[in-house]
Amino acid sequence: MKVDVYKRSEGHNLCSYLIVPNQKTLPEEVANTDWLVHELNVDFEPGGKSRFTLKPDDAFDQLGEKGYAISHLDDRTSDSDVH
């Protein structure tokens, strides 16, 4: 599946990632926050390796439930890390 990846910097030098299906607009409930484009048109497949702090199977569950997937609080990463 092709997805677009957004990144949000948070306090304590942490960041979260959000993915939505490629070329879909950000859902209203997350559009009001400070998400910035990180990468567009990224291959993201179920059963694959974790990317952008997102575990694929969990991310696909989230995509099915709400149309987007977001990093869990415990899975945030240092804002200086590049993924």
N, CA, C and O atoms as a GROMACS GRO file, in nm:
protein
  332
    1MET      N    1   0.085  -0.117   0.000
    1MET     CA    2   0.000   0.000   0.000
    1MET      C    3   0.089   0.123   0.000
    1MET      O    4   0.190   0.129   0.070
    2LYS      N    5   0.051   0.220  -0.078
    2LYS     CA    6   0.123   0.348  -0.079
    2LYS      C    7   0.060   0.439   0.026
    2LYS      O    8  -0.062   0.452   0.033
    3VAL      N    9   0.145   0.503   0.106
    3VAL     CA   10   0.098   0.594   0.210
    3VAL      C   11   0.178   0.723   0.205
    3VAL      O   12   0.288   0.728   0.150
    4ASP      N   13   0.121   0.826   0.264
    4ASP     CA   14   0.191   0.952   0.286
    4ASP      C   15   0.221   0.960   0.435
    4ASP      O   16   0.135   0.928   0.518
    5VAL      N   17   0.341   1.002   0.469
    5VAL     CA   18   0.388   1.003   0.607
    5VAL      C   19   0.405   1.148   0.653
    5VAL      O   20   0.465   1.230   0.585
    6TYR      N   21   0.351   1.176   0.769
    6TYR     CA   22   0.360   1.308   0.831
    6TYR      C   23   0.433   1.293   0.964
    6TYR      O   24   0.426   1.187   1.028
    7LYS      N   25   0.501   1.397   1.006
    7LYS     CA   26   0.577   1.396   1.130
    7LYS      C   27   0.538   1.517   1.214
    7LYS      O   28   0.515   1.626   1.160
    8ARG      N   29   0.532   1.498   1.345
    8ARG     CA   30   0.500   1.608   1.436
    8ARG      C   31   0.601   1.609   1.548
    8ARG      O   32   0.620   1.508   1.617
    9SER      N   33   0.667   1.722   1.567
    9SER     CA   34   0.759   1.739   1.679
    9SER      C   35   0.679   1.766   1.805
    9SER      O   36   0.581   1.840   1.804
   10GLU      N   37   0.724   1.704   1.914
   10GLU     CA   38   0.656   1.720   2.042
   10GLU      C   39   0.758   1.762   2.146
   10GLU      O   40   0.877   1.775   2.115
   11GLY      N   41   0.714   1.784   2.267
   11GLY     CA   42   0.805   1.825   2.374
   11GLY      C   43   0.908   1.718   2.406
   11GLY      O   44   0.894   1.603   2.365
   12HIS      N   45   1.010   1.757   2.478
   12HIS     CA   46   1.116   1.666   2.523
   12HIS      C   47   1.191   1.602   2.406
   12HIS      O   48   1.237   1.488   2.417
   13ASN      N   49   1.203   1.674   2.295
   13ASN     CA   50   1.276   1.628   2.177
   13ASN      C   51   1.220   1.497   2.120
   13ASN      O   52   1.296   1.415   2.070
   14LEU      N   53   1.089   1.478   2.127
   14LEU     CA   54   1.025   1.358   2.073
   14LEU      C   55   0.942   1.394   1.951
   14LEU      O   56   0.902   1.510   1.933
   15CYS      N   57   0.915   1.294   1.867
   15CYS     CA   58   0.827   1.316   1.753
   15CYS      C   59   0.739   1.194   1.733
   15CYS      O   60   0.771   1.083   1.777
   16SER      N   61   0.627   1.216   1.667
   16SER     CA   62   0.532   1.112   1.631
   16SER      C   63   0.516   1.111   1.480
   16SER      O   64   0.545   1.209   1.412
   17TYR      N   65   0.469   0.998   1.430
   17TYR     CA   66   0.443   0.984   1.287
   17TYR      C   67   0.297   0.950   1.264
   17TYR      O   68   0.233   0.886   1.348
   18LEU      N   69   0.246   0.994   1.152
   18LEU     CA   70   0.109   0.968   1.110
   18LEU      C   71   0.114   0.923   0.965
   18LEU      O   72   0.184   0.984   0.884
   19ILE      N   73   0.042   0.817   0.932
   19ILE     CA   74   0.033   0.777   0.791
   19ILE      C   75  -0.113   0.775   0.748
   19ILE      O   76  -0.202   0.740   0.825
   20VAL      N   77  -0.134   0.814   0.625
   20VAL     CA   78  -0.265   0.807   0.561
   20VAL      C   79  -0.244   0.746   0.423
   20VAL      O   80  -0.136   0.759   0.366
   21PRO      N   81  -0.346   0.680   0.369
   21PRO     CA   82  -0.331   0.629   0.232
   21PRO      C   83  -0.289   0.742   0.138
   21PRO      O   84  -0.332   0.856   0.151
   22ASN      N   85  -0.205   0.707   0.044
   22ASN     CA   86  -0.149   0.803  -0.051
   22ASN      C   87  -0.257   0.892  -0.112
   22ASN      O   88  -0.360   0.844  -0.158
   23GLN      N   89  -0.230   1.021  -0.111
   23GLN     CA   90  -0.312   1.127  -0.171
   23GLN      C   91  -0.446   1.147  -0.102
   23GLN      O   92  -0.534   1.212  -0.160
   24LYS      N   93  -0.465   1.094   0.018
   24LYS     CA   94  -0.586   1.122   0.096
   24LYS      C   95  -0.559   1.245   0.181
   24LYS      O   96  -0.445   1.268   0.222
   25THR      N   97  -0.661   1.323   0.208
   25THR     CA   98  -0.642   1.439   0.293
   25THR      C   99  -0.635   1.394   0.439
   25THR      O  100  -0.685   1.287   0.474
   26LEU      N  101  -0.573   1.476   0.521
   26LEU     CA  102  -0.567   1.445   0.663
   26LEU      C  103  -0.708   1.446   0.722
   26LEU      O  104  -0.786   1.538   0.693
   27PRO      N  105  -0.741   1.347   0.803
   27PRO     CA  106  -0.872   1.347   0.867
   27PRO      C  107  -0.890   1.471   0.955
   27PRO      O  108  -0.793   1.523   1.010
   28GLU      N  109  -1.013   1.515   0.968
   28GLU     CA  110  -1.043   1.638   1.041
   28GLU      C  111  -0.988   1.636   1.184
   28GLU      O  112  -0.940   1.738   1.233
   29GLU      N  113  -0.995   1.520   1.251
   29GLU     CA  114  -0.951   1.515   1.390
   29GLU      C  115  -0.801   1.534   1.409
   29GLU      O  116  -0.756   1.562   1.521
   30VAL      N  117  -0.722   1.521   1.302
   30VAL     CA  118  -0.578   1.545   1.316
   30VAL      C  119  -0.531   1.665   1.233
   30VAL      O  120  -0.415   1.706   1.245
   31ALA      N  121  -0.617   1.720   1.151
   31ALA     CA  122  -0.577   1.830   1.062
   31ALA      C  123  -0.547   1.958   1.139
   31ALA      O  124  -0.479   2.046   1.086
   32ASN      N  125  -0.595   1.971   1.261
   32ASN     CA  126  -0.574   2.093   1.338
   32ASN      C  127  -0.441   2.096   1.411
   32ASN      O  128  -0.411   2.195   1.478
   33THR      N  129  -0.361   1.993   1.400
   33THR     CA  130  -0.233   1.989   1.471
   33THR      C  131  -0.119   2.018   1.375
   33THR      O  132  -0.141   2.046   1.258
   34ASP      N  133   0.002   2.011   1.426
   34ASP     CA  134   0.120   2.055   1.351
   34ASP      C  135   0.189   1.943   1.274
   34ASP      O  136   0.310   1.925   1.287
   35TRP      N  137   0.116   1.869   1.195
   35TRP     CA  138   0.176   1.762   1.115
   35TRP      C  139   0.240   1.822   0.991
   35TRP      O  140   0.179   1.903   0.921
   36LEU      N  141   0.364   1.783   0.965
   36LEU     CA  142   0.437   1.828   0.846
   36LEU      C  143   0.466   1.708   0.757
   36LEU      O  144   0.490   1.598   0.807
   37VAL      N  145   0.465   1.729   0.628
   37VAL     CA  146   0.496   1.620   0.535
   37VAL      C  147   0.637   1.571   0.563
   37VAL      O  148   0.732   1.650   0.570
   38HIS      N  149   0.651   1.439   0.580
   38HIS     CA  150   0.781   1.377   0.601
   38HIS      C  151   0.824   1.304   0.473
   38HIS      O  152   0.935   1.325   0.424
   39GLU      N  153   0.738   1.217   0.419
   39GLU     CA  154   0.762   1.147   0.293
   39GLU      C  155   0.628   1.118   0.227
   39GLU      O  156   0.529   1.090   0.295
   40LEU      N  157   0.626   1.124   0.096
   40LEU     CA  158   0.505   1.094   0.020
   40LEU      C  159   0.526   0.968  -0.064
   40LEU      O  160   0.637   0.936  -0.104
   41ASN      N  161   0.416   0.898  -0.089
   41ASN     CA  162   0.416   0.783  -0.180
   41ASN      C  163   0.513   0.673  -0.132
   41ASN      O  164   0.595   0.623  -0.210
   42VAL      N  165   0.501   0.636  -0.005
   42VAL     CA  166   0.589   0.537   0.058
   42VAL      C  167   0.522   0.400   0.055
   42VAL      O  168   0.403   0.388   0.082
   43ASP      N  169   0.598   0.295   0.022
   43ASP     CA  170   0.548   0.158   0.029
   43ASP      C  171   0.542   0.115   0.175
   43ASP      O  172   0.641   0.124   0.246
   44PHE      N  173   0.424   0.068   0.219
   44PHE     CA  174   0.405   0.023   0.357
   44PHE      C  175   0.315  -0.099   0.351
   44PHE      O  176   0.199  -0.089   0.310
   45GLU      N  177   0.367  -0.214   0.391
   45GLU     CA  178   0.294  -0.339   0.374
   45GLU      C  179   0.272  -0.411   0.506
   45GLU      O  180   0.357  -0.405   0.595
   46PRO      N  181   0.157  -0.480   0.520
   46PRO     CA  182   0.134  -0.561   0.641
   46PRO      C  183   0.240  -0.670   0.652
   46PRO      O  184   0.286  -0.724   0.551
   47GLY      N  185   0.278  -0.703   0.773
   47GLY     CA  186   0.376  -0.809   0.794
   47GLY      C  187   0.520  -0.767   0.768
   47GLY      O  188   0.612  -0.847   0.787
   48GLY      N  189   0.540  -0.645   0.725
   48GLY     CA  190   0.675  -0.596   0.697
   48GLY      C  191   0.743  -0.547   0.823
   48GLY      O  192   0.695  -0.568   0.934
   49LYS      N  193   0.856  -0.481   0.805
   49LYS     CA  194   0.929  -0.428   0.920
   49LYS      C  195   0.868  -0.297   0.967
   49LYS      O  196   0.800  -0.228   0.891
   50SER      N  197   0.893  -0.265   1.092
   50SER     CA  198   0.845  -0.138   1.147
   50SER      C  199   0.912  -0.022   1.076
   50SER      O  200   1.031  -0.026   1.045
   51ARG      N  201   0.833   0.080   1.049
   51ARG     CA  202   0.885   0.201   0.985
   51ARG      C  203   0.822   0.321   1.051
   51ARG      O  204   0.704   0.318   1.086
   52PHE      N  205   0.898   0.425   1.068
   52PHE     CA  206   0.847   0.549   1.125
   52PHE      C  207   0.786   0.524   1.264
   52PHE      O  208   0.688   0.588   1.300
   53THR      N  209   0.842   0.433   1.338
   53THR     CA  210   0.796   0.389   1.472
   53THR      C  211   0.661   0.318   1.466
   53THR      O  212   0.603   0.290   1.571
   54LEU      N  213   0.610   0.289   1.348
   54LEU     CA  214   0.482   0.221   1.334
   54LEU      C  215   0.504   0.074   1.300
   54LEU      O  216   0.578   0.041   1.207
   55LYS      N  217   0.439  -0.014   1.376
   55LYS     CA  218   0.442  -0.157   1.347
   55LYS      C  219   0.334  -0.183   1.243
   55LYS      O  220   0.218  -0.147   1.264
   56PRO      N  221   0.369  -0.245   1.129
   56PRO     CA  222   0.275  -0.257   1.018
   56PRO      C  223   0.139  -0.316   1.055
   56PRO      O  224   0.036  -0.262   1.016
   57ASP      N  225   0.136  -0.427   1.129
   57ASP     CA  226   0.007  -0.489   1.159
   57ASP      C  227  -0.081  -0.396   1.242
   57ASP      O  228  -0.201  -0.384   1.217
   58ASP      N  229  -0.021  -0.330   1.341
   58ASP     CA  230  -0.096  -0.233   1.421
   58ASP      C  231  -0.140  -0.115   1.335
   58ASP      O  232  -0.254  -0.069   1.346
   59ALA      N  233  -0.052  -0.068   1.249
   59ALA     CA  234  -0.086   0.046   1.162
   59ALA      C  235  -0.202   0.012   1.071
   59ALA      O  236  -0.291   0.094   1.051
   60PHE      N  237  -0.204  -0.109   1.015
   60PHE     CA  238  -0.314  -0.146   0.926
   60PHE      C  239  -0.445  -0.163   1.004
   60PHE      O  240  -0.552  -0.135   0.950
   61ASP      N  241  -0.437  -0.207   1.128
   61ASP     CA  242  -0.557  -0.209   1.213
   61ASP      C  243  -0.610  -0.067   1.231
   61ASP      O  244  -0.730  -0.043   1.218
   62GLN      N  245  -0.520   0.027   1.262
   62GLN     CA  246  -0.561   0.166   1.280
   62GLN      C  247  -0.619   0.224   1.151
   62GLN      O  248  -0.720   0.295   1.153
   63LEU      N  249  -0.553   0.194   1.037
   63LEU     CA  250  -0.603   0.244   0.909
   63LEU      C  251  -0.744   0.194   0.883
   63LEU      O  252  -0.829   0.269   0.834
   64GLY      N  253  -0.770   0.067   0.915
   64GLY     CA  254  -0.903   0.011   0.895
   64GLY      C  255  -1.007   0.072   0.987
   64GLY      O  256  -1.122   0.090   0.947
   65GLU      N  257  -0.968   0.105   1.110
   65GLU     CA  258  -1.061   0.161   1.208
   65GLU      C  259  -1.091   0.308   1.186
   65GLU      O  260  -1.207   0.351   1.194
   66LYS      N  261  -0.987   0.387   1.157
   66LYS     CA  262  -1.008   0.531   1.153
   66LYS      C  263  -0.953   0.601   1.029
   66LYS      O  264  -0.966   0.723   1.016
   67GLY      N  265  -0.893   0.526   0.938
   67GLY     CA  266  -0.846   0.586   0.813
   67GLY      C  267  -0.707   0.645   0.820
   67GLY      O  268  -0.658   0.696   0.719
   68TYR      N  269  -0.642   0.639   0.935
   68TYR     CA  270  -0.505   0.684   0.951
   68TYR      C  271  -0.442   0.603   1.063
   68TYR      O  272  -0.512   0.539   1.141
   69ALA      N  273  -0.310   0.607   1.070
   69ALA     CA  274  -0.237   0.540   1.179
   69ALA      C  275  -0.140   0.640   1.238
   69ALA      O  276  -0.082   0.722   1.168
   70ILE      N  277  -0.124   0.633   1.369
   70ILE     CA  278  -0.041   0.728   1.441
   70ILE      C  279   0.045   0.653   1.542
   70ILE      O  280   0.004   0.549   1.595
   71SER      N  281   0.165   0.705   1.568
   71SER     CA  282   0.254   0.646   1.666
   71SER      C  283   0.187   0.642   1.803
   71SER      O  284   0.118   0.736   1.841
   72HIS      N  285   0.206   0.533   1.875
   72HIS     CA  286   0.161   0.526   2.014
   72HIS      C  287   0.256   0.610   2.099
   72HIS      O  288   0.372   0.630   2.062
   73LEU      N  289   0.209   0.658   2.211
   73LEU     CA  290   0.292   0.743   2.298
   73LEU      C  291   0.424   0.676   2.333
   73LEU      O  292   0.528   0.741   2.333
   74ASP      N  293   0.421   0.547   2.362
   74ASP     CA  294   0.544   0.476   2.399
   74ASP      C  295   0.637   0.451   2.280
   74ASP      O  296   0.752   0.411   2.300
   75ASP      N  297   0.588   0.472   2.158
   75ASP     CA  298   0.667   0.445   2.039
   75ASP      C  299   0.723   0.570   1.974
   75ASP      O  300   0.781   0.564   1.865
   76ARG      N  301   0.706   0.684   2.039
   76ARG     CA  302   0.765   0.806   1.983
   76ARG      C  303   0.917   0.793   1.985
   76ARG      O  304   0.973   0.713   2.060
   77THR      N  305   0.981   0.870   1.902
   77THR     CA  306   1.126   0.861   1.888
   77THR      C  307   1.188   1.000   1.900
   77THR      O  308   1.119   1.102   1.894
   78SER      N  309   1.318   1.001   1.918
   78SER     CA  310   1.390   1.128   1.925
   78SER      C  311   1.369   1.205   1.796
   78SER      O  312   1.375   1.148   1.687
   79ASP      N  313   1.344   1.334   1.808
   79ASP     CA  314   1.318   1.417   1.691
   79ASP      C  315   1.441   1.426   1.601
   79ASP      O  316   1.428   1.460   1.483
   80SER      N  317   1.557   1.397   1.652
   80SER     CA  318   1.680   1.404   1.570
   80SER      C  319   1.701   1.276   1.491
   80SER      O  320   1.782   1.275   1.398
   81ASP      N  321   1.630   1.167   1.525
   81ASP     CA  322   1.643   1.043   1.450
   81ASP      C  323   1.577   1.059   1.314
   81ASP      O  324   1.472   1.122   1.303
   82VAL      N  325   1.637   1.002   1.213
   82VAL     CA  326   1.580   1.007   1.078
   82VAL      C  327   1.529   0.868   1.045
   82VAL      O  328   1.601   0.770   1.061
   83HIS      N  329   1.405   0.860   0.999
   83HIS     CA  330   1.343   0.730   0.964
   83HIS      C  331   1.297   0.732   0.821
   83HIS      O  332   1.242   0.633   0.772
   0.00000   0.00000   0.00000
